Amino acid sequence: MINPIVKTIELEDGRTITLETGKLAKQADGSVMLRMGDTMMLATVCAAKDANPGVDFMPLQVEYKEKYASFGRFPGGFTRREGRASDYEILTCRLVDRALRPLFPDNYHAEVFVNIILYSADGKDMPDALAGLAASAALAVSDIPFNGPISEVRVGRINGEFVINPTFQQLEEADMDIMVAATYDNIMMVEGEMKEVSEAELLEAMKVAHEAIKIHCKAQMELAEMVGKTVKREYDHEVNDEELRKQVREACYDKVYDVAASGNANKHERHDAFMTIRDEFKAQFSEEELEEKGALIDRYYHDVEKEAMRRCILDEGKRLDGRQTTEIRSIWAEVDYLPGPHGSAIFTRGETQSLTSVTLGTKPDEKIVDDVLIHGKERFLLHYNFPPFSTGEAKPQRGIGRREIGHGNLAHRALKGMIPTDFPYVVRVVSDILESNGSSSMATVCAGTLALMDAGVQIKKPVSGIAMGLIKNVGEDKYAVLSDILGDEDHLGDMDFKVTGTKDGITATQMDIKVDGLSFEILERALNQAKDGRMHILGKITDTMPEPRSKMKDHAPRIETMIIPKEFIGAVIGPGGKIIQGMQEETKTVIAIEEINGTGRIEISGTNKECIDHAIRLIKGIVAVPEIGEIYTGKVRSVMPYGAFVEFLPGKDGLLHISEIDWTRLEHVEDAGIKEGDEIDVKLLDIDPKTGKFKLSRKVLLPRPERN
């Protein structure tokens, strides 16, 4: 029996987290089984001993997988086994990746694989909030170089109080749901959604999260000491030529600085100017020398470009495209550009452009979510596409990647709270990025707002979004917060901070920090500067379209909803769905019915009002309660020697006895001219209390002949 090493974290709410190592997956460089309640996940990390030739970046890959057995379930599909990662798993991977990646040493380029597997779940605690802690703990007990530890926590605000790692049930009542990652000293990543909160409230939530994370980090440091892994492996992945580095800087820096300070707003022209400087420097070397030194020159030149751009901003306040730090690029927008969709918009900010469409659907169009712990249906969908041509790249367009999933999720969270809760349509927003140079996800939010309004969706308020950047050199007090960052400013800068919101507050945010020592003071300034930018962009949106269209496009489907007593659901559906299918065929509509909160909710959709009204009449007939003394128009279903059976309400037949057809005595029903298929008016005389049979009369509705 193996005795594992265990570290327990006592939480303020009475829950505990245990980190166990030395028992499972011992051949991995590091492995930890995390347990909270009955939720258990195994995190492992393995790193190559050496870097692949020519690699000058951090080849990190994070995988998060939930086993269906963890919650006692079978996977769907024909194979009945776990398949490709779900969107939820991909988003969890991204949360962990973005927190870990900046903390590996800059010159560490060996492949690192982090695998997190959920093996047990209790359905109460949310495992995605624990994945970052598990991954970091696995790194902590390994000898892989890592400038951590880190942890991640979810912060929910419930009834005005901040709750760390709320349960699934608690989160349903929250008006703020953010995930925060941090080291013991610094915030590294923030992502989440809110119901129009203020900048100060978001900052306070981040501070609360950091205090909880410090406890997790301290526990990992102690666990590493218990395991004896405080000393990390030695590595030397970079071969440098300091003389060549000096040559590159001396020959190129001033030229690069001049290009950076020129204020050329054209991305491709600016890029070509930078590349010309590099190529001119390379021209002094022979092909043999470039084969040996070309990669080093490229790396050193990149460092020169980064330094020159950053100094230009910090020393002169000049950005690559000539803007001031708070200046937003020119914006133009247009709605109703595409005739086919139910709504469309173009939003262009500088060299970033989104063409977004909206499709309105009915209940069968709902997205079915069947993850391990999350089940249900989604009525608001947002899909984001980023084709290579948007950046001028000549390469094939493949399937949707993790980046598209993540950017689409951010825009989805920004907008979903603005869809009215009683909106009967399923909504699909599709953003195709046609040009990109900085924050296409924020362009998606803006274009999505316009396209929804163009479709006649009565959104609560318009939403805008902006991406903020930061330039701050280590050891310097001087820094610059940049509004509406370019792609190069994101790549060469220290922060990418996206904020979306209405005029009344923030609806979603995503922040990645690439530098240590970012204070809450800087974050507060960035948030306030982002608010000014958001309000400016929001003004451009409302200038284009002040409010949603009062009605939908003519070719949009029409939907009406009805609420019926629960006990009538079966009657509307009929045996084997016969009744509801028959109504759909007769009325040329789509009728969907479900039980919600003890009532039956019926959604009727069709191409025109007449079809929908017809279906409503049929349904009302089914759910109507027969009342003695009421007059109905019914259809003769069959004729018998003793009378006729008349369907006076859908699914309800009554006997019209031959003696109740006419005041005149009849020998045969046909003598009154009644035949199968006729529509006649009848009065409900009585309901047999034992059998429930209905007694009808036609003659009481006819004038009674006078006696001679």
C-alpha distance (Angstrom), angle and dihedral (degrees) to the residues before:
residue distance angle dihedral
M1 . . .
I2 3.81 . .
N3 3.78 118.2 .
P4 3.79 106.6 -144.2
I5 3.79 125.4 -152.7
V6 3.80 109.2 -110.9
K7 3.79 132.0 -169.1
T8 3.82 119.3 -171.0
I9 3.79 125.0 -154.6
E10 3.79 114.4 -156.4
L11 3.81 111.9 -150.3
E12 3.80 125.1 -152.0
D13 3.81 92.8 -118.2
G14 3.82 92.3 58.1
R15 3.79 97.1 -100.8
T16 3.80 120.3 122.0
I17 3.79 134.6 -148.4
T18 3.79 119.2 -155.1
L19 3.79 124.9 -161.5
E20 3.80 112.0 -159.0
T21 3.81 125.3 -173.8
G22 3.79 137.0 167.9
K23 3.79 96.5 47.9
L24 3.80 107.3 73.9
A25 3.82 134.2 38.7
K26 3.80 93.2 4.4
Q27 3.81 94.6 168.3
A28 3.79 91.2 65.5
D29 3.80 116.1 91.7
G30 3.78 87.4 -114.6
S31 3.79 134.7 0.2
V32 3.79 133.8 175.6
M33 3.77 132.0 178.9
L34 3.79 108.9 -148.1
R35 3.78 119.5 -159.7
M36 3.79 130.8 -172.5
G37 3.79 113.8 168.9
D38 3.79 104.6 -45.0
T39 3.80 93.1 -26.6
M40 3.80 111.4 106.9
M41 3.79 129.7 175.2
L42 3.78 131.5 176.0
A43 3.80 118.6 -142.7
T44 3.79 120.3 -167.7
V45 3.78 131.6 178.8
C46 3.78 129.8 -164.4
A47 3.80 127.0 178.8
A48 3.77 131.6 -170.6
K49 3.79 115.2 -115.6
D50 3.79 93.0 -130.2
A51 3.77 136.6 27.7
N52 3.78 121.0 -111.8
P53 3.82 113.6 -104.7
G54 3.80 114.1 -84.4
V55 3.82 95.9 12.1
D56 3.80 111.7 138.8
F57 3.82 99.9 165.7
M58 3.79 137.4 66.6
P59 3.84 107.8 -87.6
L60 3.80 96.5 -158.6
Q61 3.79 122.1 159.6
V62 3.81 122.2 -172.5
E63 3.80 122.2 -168.7
Y64 3.79 126.4 -173.9
K65 3.79 119.8 -171.6
E66 3.78 132.5 178.3
K67 3.79 117.4 -153.1
Y68 3.80 114.1 -141.9
A69 3.79 88.6 -142.1
S70 3.81 87.5 64.0
F71 3.79 88.0 77.6
G72 3.80 97.5 29.8
R73 3.82 95.1 -101.4
F74 3.78 137.9 131.1
P75 3.81 118.3 -128.2
G76 3.78 116.9 -114.8
G77 3.78 126.2 -119.2
F78 3.78 131.4 63.6
T79 3.81 96.7 -69.6
R80 3.81 94.4 50.3
R81 3.79 91.9 -143.9
E82 3.78 135.8 106.9
G83 3.80 112.6 -79.3
R84 3.79 136.5 178.2
A85 3.77 118.1 -13.3
S86 3.79 116.2 -83.5
D87 3.80 121.3 -127.7
Y88 3.81 88.4 -104.1
E89 3.81 91.8 54.6
I90 3.81 91.6 46.6
L91 3.80 91.7 50.5
T92 3.81 90.1 50.1
C93 3.82 89.9 50.8
R94 3.79 89.7 52.8
L95 3.79 92.7 50.4
V96 3.80 91.1 54.9
D97 3.82 95.3 40.4
R98 3.80 93.9 51.9
A99 3.80 91.5 51.6
L100 3.82 96.4 46.6
R101 3.80 103.1 38.3
P102 3.84 100.0 71.0
L103 3.81 92.0 51.6
F104 3.79 100.0 63.2
P105 3.81 112.1 97.0
D106 3.80 112.7 -87.7
N107 3.80 91.9 -120.4
Y108 3.82 96.0 44.7
H109 3.81 107.7 106.2
A110 3.82 105.6 159.2
E111 3.80 116.3 124.7
V112 3.80 112.4 -96.0
F113 3.79 123.4 -166.8
V114 3.80 121.2 -165.9
N115 3.80 117.3 -171.0
I116 3.80 122.6 -173.9
I117 3.81 117.9 -174.4
L118 3.79 125.6 -173.7
Y119 3.82 106.1 -141.6
S120 3.81 100.8 167.6
A121 3.79 133.7 22.8
D122 3.77 133.3 -179.8
G123 3.81 96.2 -163.0
K124 3.81 90.7 -122.5
D125 3.79 107.6 76.8
M126 3.79 117.6 56.9
P127 3.82 109.6 -122.2
D128 3.82 97.8 -159.0
A129 3.81 89.1 70.4
L130 3.82 89.9 58.3
A131 3.81 99.3 45.9
G132 3.81 95.5 84.3
L133 3.80 92.4 51.3
A134 3.81 91.5 48.9
A135 3.82 92.9 49.5
S136 3.79 93.6 47.2
A137 3.80 91.4 47.7
A138 3.82 89.6 53.8
L139 3.81 88.9 53.2
A140 3.81 90.4 46.1
V141 3.82 92.6 58.1
S142 3.82 92.3 45.6
D143 3.80 130.5 76.6
I144 3.83 92.1 -122.4
P145 3.82 111.7 126.3
F146 3.80 108.0 -107.9
N147 3.80 130.9 154.5
G148 3.77 93.9 -143.5
P149 2.91 162.8 54.8
I150 3.79 104.8 -162.9
S151 3.74 135.7 171.0
E152 3.78 137.1 -166.0
V153 3.78 128.9 -142.5
R154 3.76 134.7 178.2
V155 3.79 117.6 -128.4
G156 3.77 119.6 -157.1
R157 3.79 125.0 -179.5
I158 3.78 110.8 -143.1
N159 3.79 120.7 179.2
G160 3.78 89.2 -16.6
E161 3.82 94.6 -52.1
F162 3.81 125.5 110.1
V163 3.80 114.3 -125.1
I164 3.82 122.6 -166.8
N165 3.80 114.4 -137.0
P166 3.82 96.6 -9.7
T167 3.78 119.5 -159.8
F168 3.79 122.9 -105.9
Q169 3.81 89.3 -99.3
Q170 3.79 94.8 48.1
L171 3.79 92.5 49.4
E172 3.80 91.3 59.7
E173 3.81 87.9 69.6
A174 3.82 96.4 45.1
D175 3.80 125.5 110.6
M176 3.81 91.2 -163.6
D177 3.81 128.7 45.2
I178 3.79 115.8 174.8
M179 3.78 134.4 156.3
V180 3.81 115.8 -145.0
A181 3.81 127.3 -169.0
A182 3.79 123.1 -168.9
T183 3.77 146.8 153.1
Y184 3.78 119.6 -124.8
D185 3.80 88.5 -86.2
N186 3.80 108.7 27.8
I187 3.80 144.8 38.2
M188 3.83 109.7 -118.1
M189 3.79 106.8 174.7
V190 3.81 140.0 8.5
E191 3.79 128.6 -176.0
G192 3.76 133.0 161.1
E193 3.77 152.4 98.5
M194 3.78 133.4 -94.7
K195 3.77 141.1 -177.0
E196 3.79 98.8 -112.8
V197 3.80 99.1 -58.9
S198 3.79 125.4 172.6
E199 3.80 126.4 -105.4
A200 3.81 90.2 -111.0
E201 3.81 91.8 53.4
L202 3.80 91.9 51.1
L203 3.81 90.8 49.2
E204 3.81 90.7 50.0
A205 3.81 90.7 52.1
M206 3.81 89.8 52.7
K207 3.81 90.8 52.2
V208 3.81 91.5 50.2
A209 3.80 89.9 49.9
H210 3.80 92.6 50.1
E211 3.80 92.6 54.7
A212 3.81 90.0 54.9
I213 3.81 91.8 45.9
K214 3.81 92.0 54.1
I215 3.82 88.8 63.5
H216 3.82 90.9 52.1
C217 3.81 92.2 48.3
K218 3.80 93.5 49.8
A219 3.82 90.1 51.1
Q220 3.81 90.4 53.1
M221 3.80 92.0 50.2
E222 3.79 89.2 52.8
L223 3.82 91.1 46.7
A224 3.82 90.4 52.6
E225 3.81 89.3 52.8
M226 3.80 91.0 49.1
V227 3.81 90.0 52.2
G228 3.79 93.6 41.7
K229 3.81 96.6 -123.2
T230 3.80 100.0 126.1
V231 3.83 91.1 114.8
K232 3.80 113.6 69.1
R233 3.80 128.7 -150.0
E234 3.77 119.8 -85.4
Y235 3.77 118.5 -116.0
D236 3.78 140.0 172.9
H237 3.78 108.1 -168.7
E238 3.77 99.0 156.3
V239 3.78 128.8 69.7
N240 3.78 108.8 -160.4
D241 3.76 136.5 -170.6
E242 3.78 106.7 -155.6
E243 3.80 92.9 -172.0
L244 3.81 90.4 54.6
R245 3.82 90.5 46.8
K246 3.81 88.7 54.3
Q247 3.81 91.8 48.4
V248 3.79 92.5 51.5
R249 3.78 92.5 50.1
E250 3.79 95.8 45.8
A251 3.79 93.5 47.0
C252 3.83 99.3 40.7
Y253 3.81 112.6 25.4
D254 3.81 99.2 83.0
K255 3.81 92.3 44.3
V256 3.78 91.9 48.4
Y257 3.80 91.0 47.5
D258 3.80 90.4 53.3
V259 3.82 91.0 53.1
A260 3.81 91.0 46.5
A261 3.80 90.5 51.1
S262 3.82 95.1 43.9
G263 3.81 92.6 86.9
N264 3.81 95.3 -135.8
A265 3.80 105.2 171.2
N266 3.82 93.9 -164.3
K267 3.79 108.4 96.8
H268 3.81 96.6 -158.2
E269 3.81 94.7 46.5
R270 3.80 89.9 49.0
H271 3.80 91.5 48.1
D272 3.80 91.4 49.4
A273 3.81 90.3 51.4
F274 3.79 91.4 52.8
M275 3.80 91.9 47.2
T276 3.80 91.3 49.5
I277 3.80 90.0 58.5
R278 3.79 91.0 50.4
D279 3.80 94.0 46.1
E280 3.81 91.7 48.7
F281 3.78 89.0 55.2
K282 3.79 91.6 48.4
A283 3.78 91.6 50.8
Q284 3.83 91.2 78.6
F285 3.80 91.1 65.4
S286 3.78 128.5 78.2
E287 3.81 122.0 -121.7
E288 3.81 89.8 -103.3
E289 3.80 91.8 52.0
L290 3.81 91.9 47.0
E291 3.77 90.6 51.4
E292 3.79 86.9 58.9
K293 3.81 100.8 34.9
G294 3.82 105.5 23.1
A295 3.81 95.8 96.2
L296 3.81 91.4 47.8
I297 3.80 91.3 50.0
D298 3.80 90.4 51.4
R299 3.80 91.4 51.0
Y300 3.80 94.9 46.2
Y301 3.77 91.2 45.7
H302 3.81 90.0 52.1
D303 3.81 88.3 54.1
V304 3.81 90.2 50.7
E305 3.80 91.4 49.4
K306 3.80 91.1 49.5
E307 3.82 93.4 48.3
A308 3.81 94.1 46.5
M309 3.81 93.9 49.0
R310 3.79 92.1 47.9
R311 3.82 94.9 46.4
C312 3.79 90.6 47.6
I313 3.81 89.5 57.0
L314 3.80 96.9 41.1
D315 3.82 97.5 42.8
E316 3.80 102.9 33.9
G317 3.80 104.6 16.0
K318 3.82 89.3 -123.3
R319 3.79 119.6 142.7
L320 3.79 125.7 -157.8
D321 3.80 93.7 -99.1
G322 3.81 95.0 40.1
R323 3.80 98.7 -103.2
Q324 3.79 128.2 136.4
T325 3.81 116.0 -110.4
T326 3.82 92.9 -101.0
E327 3.80 97.2 39.0
I328 3.83 121.5 115.9
R329 3.79 119.7 -146.1
S330 3.79 119.9 -111.1
I331 3.80 113.7 -75.0
W332 3.78 132.5 -155.9
A333 3.77 128.2 171.4
E334 3.78 139.2 -179.4
V335 3.80 134.0 -170.5
D336 3.81 133.6 -155.5
Y337 3.81 90.8 30.6
L338 3.82 95.7 141.6
P339 3.83 118.2 53.8
G340 3.81 97.0 -161.1
P341 3.82 104.2 58.7
H342 3.78 121.0 68.8
G343 3.81 89.5 -115.3
S344 3.81 136.5 2.8
A345 3.78 142.4 175.5
I346 3.78 142.5 178.2
F347 3.79 118.0 -144.0
T348 3.80 118.4 -174.4
R349 3.79 124.0 -179.1
G350 3.79 112.5 175.7
E351 3.81 106.6 -54.0
T352 3.80 94.7 -16.2
Q353 3.80 118.8 94.2
S354 3.79 135.0 175.4
L355 3.80 125.9 -169.2
T356 3.78 104.5 -162.8
S357 3.80 130.7 -174.6
V358 3.80 132.7 -168.1
T359 3.79 125.2 -149.8
L360 3.79 121.7 -168.5
G361 3.77 115.7 -149.5
T362 3.77 142.3 172.8
K363 3.78 133.5 -114.3
P364 3.84 95.7 -75.6
D365 3.84 86.7 60.6
E366 3.81 93.3 63.5
K367 3.79 116.4 122.1
I368 3.79 112.0 -116.2
V369 3.82 112.5 -139.4
D370 3.80 113.3 -159.3
D371 3.79 106.0 164.2
V372 3.79 122.3 149.0
L373 3.81 94.9 -91.8
I374 3.79 103.8 9.0
H375 3.79 119.4 70.7
G376 3.75 129.8 168.1
K377 3.76 144.2 74.1
E378 3.77 132.4 -70.7
R379 3.80 120.7 -143.3
F380 3.81 96.5 -179.1
L381 3.80 116.3 59.5
L382 3.80 129.4 178.2
H383 3.79 122.9 -173.2
Y384 3.80 124.6 -172.2
N385 3.80 124.7 -160.1
F386 3.80 125.8 -168.4
P387 3.82 110.3 -172.7
P388 3.83 118.5 -168.3
F389 3.81 93.2 -117.2
S390 3.81 89.0 67.6
T391 3.81 88.1 77.1
G392 3.80 95.9 32.2
E393 3.81 93.8 -103.9
A394 3.79 119.3 154.1
K395 3.78 101.5 -141.3
P396 3.80 137.3 108.4
Q397 3.78 121.9 -88.0
R398 3.79 111.0 -118.8
G399 3.78 132.8 -179.6
I400 3.77 126.2 -53.3
G401 3.80 112.1 -68.2
R402 3.78 133.3 -155.4
R403 3.79 91.2 -94.0
E404 3.80 91.8 58.6
I405 3.81 90.8 48.2
G406 3.80 91.6 50.6
H407 3.80 97.3 45.1
G408 3.80 91.5 45.5
N409 3.80 90.8 50.2
L410 3.80 91.7 53.5
A411 3.81 92.0 52.1
H412 3.81 90.1 44.4
R413 3.80 91.5 54.6
A414 3.81 90.6 47.0
L415 3.81 94.3 56.1
K416 3.80 108.2 27.6
G417 3.80 95.5 81.1
M418 3.80 90.2 59.1
I419 3.83 94.4 61.2
P420 3.83 109.3 99.2
T421 3.80 111.3 -108.6
D422 3.81 91.6 -131.2
F423 3.81 94.9 48.6
P424 3.83 104.1 131.3
Y425 3.81 97.7 -154.4
V426 3.78 131.2 87.8
V427 3.81 105.4 -127.5
R428 3.79 127.0 -151.1
V429 3.81 119.2 -172.8
V430 3.83 117.0 -169.8
S431 3.80 119.9 -169.5
D432 3.80 117.2 -165.7
I433 3.79 111.9 -169.3
L434 3.81 107.3 -141.5
E435 3.81 97.2 173.7
S436 3.78 129.4 18.5
N437 3.76 134.7 -167.6
G438 3.76 106.2 135.1
S439 3.79 134.2 -6.4
S440 3.77 107.4 -1.8
S441 3.82 88.8 171.3
M442 3.80 89.9 63.7
A443 3.81 89.8 47.4
T444 3.81 86.0 53.3
V445 3.82 90.7 55.5
C446 3.80 91.7 50.8
A447 3.80 94.9 43.9
G448 3.81 89.7 44.5
T449 3.80 91.4 55.0
L450 3.80 91.3 51.8
A451 3.81 94.4 44.5
L452 3.82 91.6 50.3
M453 3.80 91.0 51.3
D454 3.80 90.1 46.4
A455 3.81 88.8 54.0
G456 3.79 90.8 55.2
V457 3.81 94.5 -109.9
Q458 3.79 104.4 154.3
I459 3.79 95.6 -135.4
K460 3.78 114.6 -171.9
K461 3.81 94.3 -124.1
P462 3.82 137.8 -14.0
V463 3.82 116.1 -97.0
S464 3.80 128.0 -148.8
G465 3.79 131.8 -176.3
I466 3.79 138.9 -157.1
A467 3.81 136.6 -173.4
M468 3.79 118.3 -136.9
G469 3.79 128.6 -161.3
L470 3.78 137.9 -165.1
I471 3.78 136.4 -147.5
K472 3.81 114.8 -165.8
N473 3.78 126.7 150.2
V474 3.80 119.0 -145.8
G475 3.79 111.1 -100.7
E476 3.82 94.4 18.4
D477 3.79 126.5 106.3
K478 3.80 91.8 -155.7
Y479 3.80 116.2 94.5
A480 3.79 139.7 158.5
V481 3.80 128.5 -142.4
L482 3.79 110.8 -152.3
S483 3.79 125.0 -152.5
D484 3.81 120.1 -146.4
I485 3.80 96.7 5.1
L486 3.79 126.3 -146.7
G487 3.77 122.5 -127.7
D488 3.82 90.7 -104.0
E489 3.81 91.1 49.7
D490 3.80 88.5 53.7
H491 3.82 92.3 47.1
L492 3.82 96.1 44.7
G493 3.80 97.7 32.3
D494 3.79 135.5 83.7
M495 3.79 103.4 -120.3
D496 3.77 141.6 31.5
F497 3.79 108.4 -164.7
K498 3.81 118.3 174.8
V499 3.81 120.2 -170.9
T500 3.81 128.5 -179.7
G501 3.76 129.4 -175.7
T502 3.77 152.8 129.6
K503 3.79 127.2 -101.7
D504 3.81 86.9 -84.9
G505 3.80 103.1 48.6
I506 3.79 153.7 -41.3
T507 3.80 119.8 -54.2
A508 3.83 101.2 178.2
T509 3.79 141.5 -0.7
Q510 3.78 141.2 -174.4
M511 3.78 123.9 -172.7
D512 3.80 132.0 179.4
I513 3.80 119.1 -175.6
K514 3.79 120.5 -162.6
V515 3.81 100.1 -177.8
D516 3.80 134.7 65.0
G517 3.76 122.8 -120.8
L518 3.80 101.3 38.2
S519 3.80 105.2 161.0
F520 3.79 127.7 -146.5
E521 3.80 86.2 -117.9
I522 3.81 90.0 64.1
L523 3.80 91.3 44.4
E524 3.81 90.1 51.9
R525 3.80 91.3 51.4
A526 3.80 90.8 47.8
L527 3.81 91.3 51.0
N528 3.80 93.5 49.0
Q529 3.79 92.3 46.2
A530 3.81 88.6 48.6
K531 3.80 89.5 54.2
D532 3.80 91.2 56.1
G533 3.80 89.8 50.0
R534 3.80 92.8 47.1
M535 3.79 91.5 52.2
H536 3.82 90.7 50.6
I537 3.82 91.9 51.0
L538 3.81 91.1 43.7
G539 3.79 88.2 56.8
K540 3.81 90.1 55.0
I541 3.82 89.8 50.7
T542 3.79 94.4 50.8
D543 3.81 90.8 44.3
T544 3.81 87.1 59.1
M545 3.80 94.4 44.1
P546 3.82 118.9 1.4
E547 3.81 96.0 -167.1
P548 3.81 141.5 -6.2
R549 3.79 119.4 -73.8
S550 3.79 111.8 -90.9
K551 3.79 91.1 -127.0
M552 3.78 138.4 20.3
K553 3.77 126.7 -103.2
D554 3.80 116.3 -79.9
H555 3.81 92.5 -112.0
A556 3.81 94.8 50.8
P557 3.81 114.8 108.5
R558 3.79 117.5 -101.7
I559 3.79 119.2 -128.9
E560 3.78 132.1 -170.3
T561 3.78 125.4 -179.0
M562 3.78 130.8 -150.6
I563 3.79 132.3 -170.4
I564 3.80 116.6 -147.0
P565 3.81 133.6 175.3
K566 3.79 112.7 -83.2
E567 3.82 92.7 -119.5
F568 3.81 91.5 63.8
I569 3.83 95.8 57.6
G570 3.78 91.7 90.4
A571 3.79 92.2 48.4
V572 3.79 92.1 53.2
I573 3.80 91.9 48.6
G574 3.80 95.2 42.6
P575 3.82 127.5 -163.5
G576 3.79 108.2 -34.8
G577 3.82 89.3 -7.4
K578 3.78 91.2 -66.4
I579 3.82 97.0 138.3
I580 3.80 98.4 45.9
Q581 3.80 92.6 43.2
G582 3.78 90.4 49.9
M583 3.81 91.2 51.3
Q584 3.79 91.6 49.5
E585 3.77 91.6 51.3
E586 3.80 93.1 46.1
T587 3.81 96.4 46.4
K588 3.83 99.4 32.9
T589 3.80 90.3 -128.4
V590 3.81 136.9 120.9
I591 3.80 112.7 -117.8
A592 3.81 119.9 -167.7
I593 3.78 123.6 -178.8
E594 3.80 132.1 -174.1
E595 3.76 139.4 161.7
I596 3.81 114.3 -108.7
N597 3.80 123.7 174.8
G598 3.78 93.8 -20.1
T599 3.81 96.4 -48.2
G600 3.77 135.7 90.5
R601 3.81 115.2 -110.0
I602 3.79 114.6 -160.9
E603 3.78 122.4 -167.0
I604 3.81 116.7 -165.0
S605 3.79 119.1 -170.5
G606 3.76 129.7 179.7
T607 3.78 145.2 145.4
N608 3.80 96.0 -100.3
K609 3.77 141.6 21.1
E610 3.81 95.3 -113.4
C611 3.82 92.4 61.1
I612 3.80 92.2 47.9
D613 3.82 92.9 47.3
H614 3.79 89.9 51.3
A615 3.80 90.8 53.1
I616 3.80 91.3 47.2
R617 3.82 90.8 53.6
L618 3.80 91.0 51.2
I619 3.79 92.7 49.0
K620 3.78 92.7 46.3
G621 3.77 87.6 53.2
I622 3.81 90.9 54.3
V623 3.77 95.5 48.1
A624 3.79 94.9 40.7
V625 3.82 114.1 110.5
P626 3.85 111.5 -130.7
E627 3.80 110.4 -116.4
I628 3.80 123.8 -159.6
G629 3.79 109.8 -117.2
E630 3.83 94.8 25.7
I631 3.81 120.4 126.0
Y632 3.82 118.4 -132.1
T633 3.79 136.6 -176.9
G634 3.79 105.8 -129.5
K635 3.77 140.4 175.6
V636 3.80 123.1 -120.8
R637 3.79 105.8 -119.4
S638 3.81 100.0 178.1
V639 3.80 139.7 -2.7
M640 3.82 121.4 -137.6
P641 3.80 131.7 -179.7
Y642 3.80 89.2 -105.8
G643 3.81 97.8 44.9
A644 3.81 144.3 -60.3
F645 3.79 134.3 -70.0
V646 3.77 110.5 -130.9
E647 3.82 125.6 -166.6
F648 3.80 99.0 -141.4
L649 3.83 93.9 168.6
P650 3.82 127.0 21.4
G651 3.78 106.7 -78.5
K652 3.80 93.4 2.8
D653 3.81 119.1 104.1
G654 3.78 125.5 -176.8
L655 3.80 133.0 -171.1
L656 3.76 116.8 -108.0
H657 3.81 98.5 -163.9
I658 3.81 116.3 -146.3
S659 3.79 88.4 -115.1
E660 3.83 90.3 58.6
I661 3.82 96.9 51.2
D662 3.80 99.5 78.7
W663 3.79 140.1 -3.3
T664 3.79 86.7 -119.5
R665 3.79 115.5 81.3
L666 3.82 110.3 -106.2
E667 3.79 128.5 -155.4
H668 3.80 92.8 -167.5
V669 3.78 132.6 21.2
E670 3.79 89.3 -129.2
D671 3.83 89.3 62.5
A672 3.82 87.1 76.1
G673 3.81 90.4 53.7
I674 3.81 92.8 -111.3
K675 3.77 117.2 144.9
E676 3.79 137.3 163.2
G677 3.81 113.5 -70.1
D678 3.82 95.9 26.5
E679 3.79 119.3 133.4
I680 3.79 113.4 -135.3
D681 3.79 137.8 168.0
V682 3.80 115.6 -112.3
K683 3.77 137.0 175.0
L684 3.79 122.7 -136.2
L685 3.82 105.1 -124.4
D686 3.78 102.1 175.2
I687 3.83 146.9 -14.1
D688 3.79 116.7 -139.2
P689 3.83 105.0 -123.7
K690 3.81 92.4 -148.5
T691 3.79 103.6 42.1
G692 3.78 100.7 21.7
K693 3.81 90.2 -130.7
F694 3.78 118.3 155.1
K695 3.83 124.4 -127.9
L696 3.81 114.4 -152.9
S697 3.76 134.7 -170.6
R698 3.78 132.6 -163.1
K699 3.76 99.6 173.1
V700 3.82 94.8 65.2
L701 3.80 86.8 65.3
L702 3.83 91.7 53.7
P703 3.81 125.8 80.5
R704 3.78 110.0 -93.7
P705 3.80 111.0 -122.3
E706 3.79 116.1 -117.2
R707 3.82 117.7 -110.0
N708 3.81 116.6 -115.2
